[in-house]
Amino acid sequence: MGVRWWILTPLAILMIIASWVMATPPLAGPDEPSHIIAAVADAQGQTNRPQVPGNQPARQEVLVP
C-alpha cells in the first residue's frame, strides 16, 4: 500500500496537466500573442528592437506582417 502513492501521484499530476493542455486553445495563453510577434520579428531579422518611449521597459517596437 505504501508504494501505490508513488504511482498514483505522478498519474494524477499528469492528468491535471493533460486536462489543462486540452482546455487551452492553441495560441490562447495569456502571453502567447507577444511571443508570436517576437518570434516573427526574430525570423525576419529584427533582433535589435528599440524600446518604446514612455511605456514599460519591457515593451519593444517591431514591424511584422
Phi and psi restraints in degrees (range 20) as a CNS / XPLOR table:
assign (resid 1 and name C) (resid 2 and name N)
       (resid 2 and name CA) (resid 2 and name C) 1.0 -70.6 20.0 2
assign (resid 2 and name N) (resid 2 and name CA)
       (resid 2 and name C) (resid 3 and name N) 1.0 -27.7 20.0 2
assign (resid 2 and name C) (resid 3 and name N)
       (resid 3 and name CA) (resid 3 and name C) 1.0 -83.9 20.0 2
assign (resid 3 and name N) (resid 3 and name CA)
       (resid 3 and name C) (resid 4 and name N) 1.0 -19.1 20.0 2
assign (resid 3 and name C) (resid 4 and name N)
       (resid 4 and name CA) (resid 4 and name C) 1.0 -61.0 20.0 2
assign (resid 4 and name N) (resid 4 and name CA)
       (resid 4 and name C) (resid 5 and name N) 1.0 -35.5 20.0 2
assign (resid 4 and name C) (resid 5 and name N)
       (resid 5 and name CA) (resid 5 and name C) 1.0 -68.6 20.0 2
assign (resid 5 and name N) (resid 5 and name CA)
       (resid 5 and name C) (resid 6 and name N) 1.0 -24.5 20.0 2
assign (resid 5 and name C) (resid 6 and name N)
       (resid 6 and name CA) (resid 6 and name C) 1.0 -64.8 20.0 2
assign (resid 6 and name N) (resid 6 and name CA)
       (resid 6 and name C) (resid 7 and name N) 1.0 -27.6 20.0 2
assign (resid 6 and name C) (resid 7 and name N)
       (resid 7 and name CA) (resid 7 and name C) 1.0 -90.6 20.0 2
assign (resid 7 and name N) (resid 7 and name CA)
       (resid 7 and name C) (resid 8 and name N) 1.0 -41.6 20.0 2
assign (resid 7 and name C) (resid 8 and name N)
       (resid 8 and name CA) (resid 8 and name C) 1.0 -73.5 20.0 2
assign (resid 8 and name N) (resid 8 and name CA)
       (resid 8 and name C) (resid 9 and name N) 1.0 -34.7 20.0 2
assign (resid 8 and name C) (resid 9 and name N)
       (resid 9 and name CA) (resid 9 and name C) 1.0 -64.4 20.0 2
assign (resid 9 and name N) (resid 9 and name CA)
       (resid 9 and name C) (resid 10 and name N) 1.0 -50.8 20.0 2
assign (resid 9 and name C) (resid 10 and name N)
       (resid 10 and name CA) (resid 10 and name C) 1.0 -62.6 20.0 2
assign (resid 10 and name N) (resid 10 and name CA)
       (resid 10 and name C) (resid 11 and name N) 1.0 -35.0 20.0 2
assign (resid 10 and name C) (resid 11 and name N)
       (resid 11 and name CA) (resid 11 and name C) 1.0 -66.0 20.0 2
assign (resid 11 and name N) (resid 11 and name CA)
       (resid 11 and name C) (resid 12 and name N) 1.0 -39.2 20.0 2
assign (resid 11 and name C) (resid 12 and name N)
       (resid 12 and name CA) (resid 12 and name C) 1.0 -65.7 20.0 2
assign (resid 12 and name N) (resid 12 and name CA)
       (resid 12 and name C) (resid 13 and name N) 1.0 -42.8 20.0 2
assign (resid 12 and name C) (resid 13 and name N)
       (resid 13 and name CA) (resid 13 and name C) 1.0 -64.1 20.0 2
assign (resid 13 and name N) (resid 13 and name CA)
       (resid 13 and name C) (resid 14 and name N) 1.0 -41.4 20.0 2
assign (resid 13 and name C) (resid 14 and name N)
       (resid 14 and name CA) (resid 14 and name C) 1.0 -62.1 20.0 2
assign (resid 14 and name N) (resid 14 and name CA)
       (resid 14 and name C) (resid 15 and name N) 1.0 -39.5 20.0 2
assign (resid 14 and name C) (resid 15 and name N)
       (resid 15 and name CA) (resid 15 and name C) 1.0 -66.4 20.0 2
assign (resid 15 and name N) (resid 15 and name CA)
       (resid 15 and name C) (resid 16 and name N) 1.0 -38.9 20.0 2
assign (resid 15 and name C) (resid 16 and name N)
       (resid 16 and name CA) (resid 16 and name C) 1.0 -64.7 20.0 2
assign (resid 16 and name N) (resid 16 and name CA)
       (resid 16 and name C) (resid 17 and name N) 1.0 -45.5 20.0 2
assign (resid 16 and name C) (resid 17 and name N)
       (resid 17 and name CA) (resid 17 and name C) 1.0 -63.8 20.0 2
assign (resid 17 and name N) (resid 17 and name CA)
       (resid 17 and name C) (resid 18 and name N) 1.0 -43.6 20.0 2
assign (resid 17 and name C) (resid 18 and name N)
       (resid 18 and name CA) (resid 18 and name C) 1.0 -63.2 20.0 2
assign (resid 18 and name N) (resid 18 and name CA)
       (resid 18 and name C) (resid 19 and name N) 1.0 -40.0 20.0 2
assign (resid 18 and name C) (resid 19 and name N)
       (resid 19 and name CA) (resid 19 and name C) 1.0 -68.3 20.0 2
assign (resid 19 and name N) (resid 19 and name CA)
       (resid 19 and name C) (resid 20 and name N) 1.0 -35.6 20.0 2
assign (resid 19 and name C) (resid 20 and name N)
       (resid 20 and name CA) (resid 20 and name C) 1.0 -64.7 20.0 2
assign (resid 20 and name N) (resid 20 and name CA)
       (resid 20 and name C) (resid 21 and name N) 1.0 -42.9 20.0 2
assign (resid 20 and name C) (resid 21 and name N)
       (resid 21 and name CA) (resid 21 and name C) 1.0 -64.4 20.0 2
assign (resid 21 and name N) (resid 21 and name CA)
       (resid 21 and name C) (resid 22 and name N) 1.0 -41.6 20.0 2
assign (resid 21 and name C) (resid 22 and name N)
       (resid 22 and name CA) (resid 22 and name C) 1.0 -71.6 20.0 2
assign (resid 22 and name N) (resid 22 and name CA)
       (resid 22 and name C) (resid 23 and name N) 1.0 -27.4 20.0 2
assign (resid 22 and name C) (resid 23 and name N)
       (resid 23 and name CA) (resid 23 and name C) 1.0 -83.3 20.0 2
assign (resid 23 and name N) (resid 23 and name CA)
       (resid 23 and name C) (resid 24 and name N) 1.0 -20.4 20.0 2
assign (resid 23 and name C) (resid 24 and name N)
       (resid 24 and name CA) (resid 24 and name C) 1.0 -94.9 20.0 2
assign (resid 24 and name N) (resid 24 and name CA)
       (resid 24 and name C) (resid 25 and name N) 1.0 118.6 20.0 2
assign (resid 24 and name C) (resid 25 and name N)
       (resid 25 and name CA) (resid 25 and name C) 1.0 -65.6 20.0 2
assign (resid 25 and name N) (resid 25 and name CA)
       (resid 25 and name C) (resid 26 and name N) 1.0 157.8 20.0 2
assign (resid 25 and name C) (resid 26 and name N)
       (resid 26 and name CA) (resid 26 and name C) 1.0 -58.8 20.0 2
assign (resid 26 and name N) (resid 26 and name CA)
       (resid 26 and name C) (resid 27 and name N) 1.0 137.6 20.0 2
assign (resid 26 and name C) (resid 27 and name N)
       (resid 27 and name CA) (resid 27 and name C) 1.0 61.9 20.0 2
assign (resid 27 and name N) (resid 27 and name CA)
       (resid 27 and name C) (resid 28 and name N) 1.0 24.8 20.0 2
assign (resid 27 and name C) (resid 28 and name N)
       (resid 28 and name CA) (resid 28 and name C) 1.0 -109.9 20.0 2
assign (resid 28 and name N) (resid 28 and name CA)
       (resid 28 and name C) (resid 29 and name N) 1.0 9.1 20.0 2
assign (resid 28 and name C) (resid 29 and name N)
       (resid 29 and name CA) (resid 29 and name C) 1.0 -67.0 20.0 2
assign (resid 29 and name N) (resid 29 and name CA)
       (resid 29 and name C) (resid 30 and name N) 1.0 165.9 20.0 2
assign (resid 29 and name C) (resid 30 and name N)
       (resid 30 and name CA) (resid 30 and name C) 1.0 -63.7 20.0 2
assign (resid 30 and name N) (resid 30 and name CA)
       (resid 30 and name C) (resid 31 and name N) 1.0 -28.3 20.0 2
assign (resid 30 and name C) (resid 31 and name N)
       (resid 31 and name CA) (resid 31 and name C) 1.0 -121.7 20.0 2
assign (resid 31 and name N) (resid 31 and name CA)
       (resid 31 and name C) (resid 32 and name N) 1.0 15.9 20.0 2
assign (resid 31 and name C) (resid 32 and name N)
       (resid 32 and name CA) (resid 32 and name C) 1.0 -65.0 20.0 2
assign (resid 32 and name N) (resid 32 and name CA)
       (resid 32 and name C) (resid 33 and name N) 1.0 -41.2 20.0 2
assign (resid 32 and name C) (resid 33 and name N)
       (resid 33 and name CA) (resid 33 and name C) 1.0 -56.9 20.0 2
assign (resid 33 and name N) (resid 33 and name CA)
       (resid 33 and name C) (resid 34 and name N) 1.0 -40.3 20.0 2
assign (resid 33 and name C) (resid 34 and name N)
       (resid 34 and name CA) (resid 34 and name C) 1.0 -68.5 20.0 2
assign (resid 34 and name N) (resid 34 and name CA)
       (resid 34 and name C) (resid 35 and name N) 1.0 -34.3 20.0 2
assign (resid 34 and name C) (resid 35 and name N)
       (resid 35 and name CA) (resid 35 and name C) 1.0 -67.9 20.0 2
assign (resid 35 and name N) (resid 35 and name CA)
       (resid 35 and name C) (resid 36 and name N) 1.0 -39.1 20.0 2
assign (resid 35 and name C) (resid 36 and name N)
       (resid 36 and name CA) (resid 36 and name C) 1.0 -64.1 20.0 2
assign (resid 36 and name N) (resid 36 and name CA)
       (resid 36 and name C) (resid 37 and name N) 1.0 -45.3 20.0 2
assign (resid 36 and name C) (resid 37 and name N)
       (resid 37 and name CA) (resid 37 and name C) 1.0 -62.6 20.0 2
assign (resid 37 and name N) (resid 37 and name CA)
       (resid 37 and name C) (resid 38 and name N) 1.0 -42.5 20.0 2
assign (resid 37 and name C) (resid 38 and name N)
       (resid 38 and name CA) (resid 38 and name C) 1.0 -64.9 20.0 2
assign (resid 38 and name N) (resid 38 and name CA)
       (resid 38 and name C) (resid 39 and name N) 1.0 -38.1 20.0 2
assign (resid 38 and name C) (resid 39 and name N)
       (resid 39 and name CA) (resid 39 and name C) 1.0 -66.4 20.0 2
assign (resid 39 and name N) (resid 39 and name CA)
       (resid 39 and name C) (resid 40 and name N) 1.0 -41.3 20.0 2
assign (resid 39 and name C) (resid 40 and name N)
       (resid 40 and name CA) (resid 40 and name C) 1.0 -65.4 20.0 2
assign (resid 40 and name N) (resid 40 and name CA)
       (resid 40 and name C) (resid 41 and name N) 1.0 -41.6 20.0 2
assign (resid 40 and name C) (resid 41 and name N)
       (resid 41 and name CA) (resid 41 and name C) 1.0 -62.9 20.0 2
assign (resid 41 and name N) (resid 41 and name CA)
       (resid 41 and name C) (resid 42 and name N) 1.0 -41.1 20.0 2
assign (resid 41 and name C) (resid 42 and name N)
       (resid 42 and name CA) (resid 42 and name C) 1.0 -63.5 20.0 2
assign (resid 42 and name N) (resid 42 and name CA)
       (resid 42 and name C) (resid 43 and name N) 1.0 -41.3 20.0 2
assign (resid 42 and name C) (resid 43 and name N)
       (resid 43 and name CA) (resid 43 and name C) 1.0 -65.1 20.0 2
assign (resid 43 and name N) (resid 43 and name CA)
       (resid 43 and name C) (resid 44 and name N) 1.0 -28.7 20.0 2
assign (resid 43 and name C) (resid 44 and name N)
       (resid 44 and name CA) (resid 44 and name C) 1.0 -90.3 20.0 2
assign (resid 44 and name N) (resid 44 and name CA)
       (resid 44 and name C) (resid 45 and name N) 1.0 2.7 20.0 2
assign (resid 44 and name C) (resid 45 and name N)
       (resid 45 and name CA) (resid 45 and name C) 1.0 90.1 20.0 2
assign (resid 45 and name N) (resid 45 and name CA)
       (resid 45 and name C) (resid 46 and name N) 1.0 11.6 20.0 2
assign (resid 45 and name C) (resid 46 and name N)
       (resid 46 and name CA) (resid 46 and name C) 1.0 -88.9 20.0 2
assign (resid 46 and name N) (resid 46 and name CA)
       (resid 46 and name C) (resid 47 and name N) 1.0 73.6 20.0 2
assign (resid 46 and name C) (resid 47 and name N)
       (resid 47 and name CA) (resid 47 and name C) 1.0 -91.1 20.0 2
assign (resid 47 and name N) (resid 47 and name CA)
       (resid 47 and name C) (resid 48 and name N) 1.0 -23.5 20.0 2
assign (resid 47 and name C) (resid 48 and name N)
       (resid 48 and name CA) (resid 48 and name C) 1.0 -101.0 20.0 2
assign (resid 48 and name N) (resid 48 and name CA)
       (resid 48 and name C) (resid 49 and name N) 1.0 91.8 20.0 2
assign (resid 48 and name C) (resid 49 and name N)
       (resid 49 and name CA) (resid 49 and name C) 1.0 -95.8 20.0 2
assign (resid 49 and name N) (resid 49 and name CA)
       (resid 49 and name C) (resid 50 and name N) 1.0 124.0 20.0 2
assign (resid 49 and name C) (resid 50 and name N)
       (resid 50 and name CA) (resid 50 and name C) 1.0 -72.6 20.0 2
assign (resid 50 and name N) (resid 50 and name CA)
       (resid 50 and name C) (resid 51 and name N) 1.0 148.2 20.0 2
assign (resid 50 and name C) (resid 51 and name N)
       (resid 51 and name CA) (resid 51 and name C) 1.0 -74.4 20.0 2
assign (resid 51 and name N) (resid 51 and name CA)
       (resid 51 and name C) (resid 52 and name N) 1.0 143.8 20.0 2
assign (resid 51 and name C) (resid 52 and name N)
       (resid 52 and name CA) (resid 52 and name C) 1.0 -81.8 20.0 2
assign (resid 52 and name N) (resid 52 and name CA)
       (resid 52 and name C) (resid 53 and name N) 1.0 122.4 20.0 2
assign (resid 52 and name C) (resid 53 and name N)
       (resid 53 and name CA) (resid 53 and name C) 1.0 -68.5 20.0 2
assign (resid 53 and name N) (resid 53 and name CA)
       (resid 53 and name C) (resid 54 and name N) 1.0 142.0 20.0 2
assign (resid 53 and name C) (resid 54 and name N)
       (resid 54 and name CA) (resid 54 and name C) 1.0 82.7 20.0 2
assign (resid 54 and name N) (resid 54 and name CA)
       (resid 54 and name C) (resid 55 and name N) 1.0 0.1 20.0 2
assign (resid 54 and name C) (resid 55 and name N)
       (resid 55 and name CA) (resid 55 and name C) 1.0 -111.4 20.0 2
assign (resid 55 and name N) (resid 55 and name CA)
       (resid 55 and name C) (resid 56 and name N) 1.0 -175.1 20.0 2
assign (resid 55 and name C) (resid 56 and name N)
       (resid 56 and name CA) (resid 56 and name C) 1.0 -59.7 20.0 2
assign (resid 56 and name N) (resid 56 and name CA)
       (resid 56 and name C) (resid 57 and name N) 1.0 150.8 20.0 2
assign (resid 56 and name C) (resid 57 and name N)
       (resid 57 and name CA) (resid 57 and name C) 1.0 -61.7 20.0 2
assign (resid 57 and name N) (resid 57 and name CA)
       (resid 57 and name C) (resid 58 and name N) 1.0 -27.0 20.0 2
assign (resid 57 and name C) (resid 58 and name N)
       (resid 58 and name CA) (resid 58 and name C) 1.0 -81.8 20.0 2
assign (resid 58 and name N) (resid 58 and name CA)
       (resid 58 and name C) (resid 59 and name N) 1.0 -5.8 20.0 2
assign (resid 58 and name C) (resid 59 and name N)
       (resid 59 and name CA) (resid 59 and name C) 1.0 -84.5 20.0 2
assign (resid 59 and name N) (resid 59 and name CA)
       (resid 59 and name C) (resid 60 and name N) 1.0 128.8 20.0 2
assign (resid 59 and name C) (resid 60 and name N)
       (resid 60 and name CA) (resid 60 and name C) 1.0 -129.1 20.0 2
assign (resid 60 and name N) (resid 60 and name CA)
       (resid 60 and name C) (resid 61 and name N) 1.0 156.7 20.0 2
assign (resid 60 and name C) (resid 61 and name N)
       (resid 61 and name CA) (resid 61 and name C) 1.0 -106.2 20.0 2
assign (resid 61 and name N) (resid 61 and name CA)
       (resid 61 and name C) (resid 62 and name N) 1.0 127.7 20.0 2
assign (resid 61 and name C) (resid 62 and name N)
       (resid 62 and name CA) (resid 62 and name C) 1.0 -136.0 20.0 2
assign (resid 62 and name N) (resid 62 and name CA)
       (resid 62 and name C) (resid 63 and name N) 1.0 159.3 20.0 2
assign (resid 62 and name C) (resid 63 and name N)
       (resid 63 and name CA) (resid 63 and name C) 1.0 -114.4 20.0 2
assign (resid 63 and name N) (resid 63 and name CA)
       (resid 63 and name C) (resid 64 and name N) 1.0 117.0 20.0 2
assign (resid 63 and name C) (resid 64 and name N)
       (resid 64 and name CA) (resid 64 and name C) 1.0 -128.6 20.0 2
assign (resid 64 and name N) (resid 64 and name CA)
       (resid 64 and name C) (resid 65 and name N) 1.0 153.3 20.0 2
